[in-house]
Amino acid sequence: MDLGSLLYLGVTFGLFVIFVLIVMRTYSRKRKDEGEIAKYRMLDDD
């Protein structure tokens, strides 16, 4: 494999890791509870 192929694989793997981290953060239990609080607060204002 040449340098270009290794760089391409490295960037692809790096983007995949970032995507996995975003999904884990978005769907974590703590974040979900915080998001639900804001939804119910908006409903209470109406």
Secondary structure as UniProt FT lines:
FT   HELIX           3..26
FT   HELIX           29..45
//
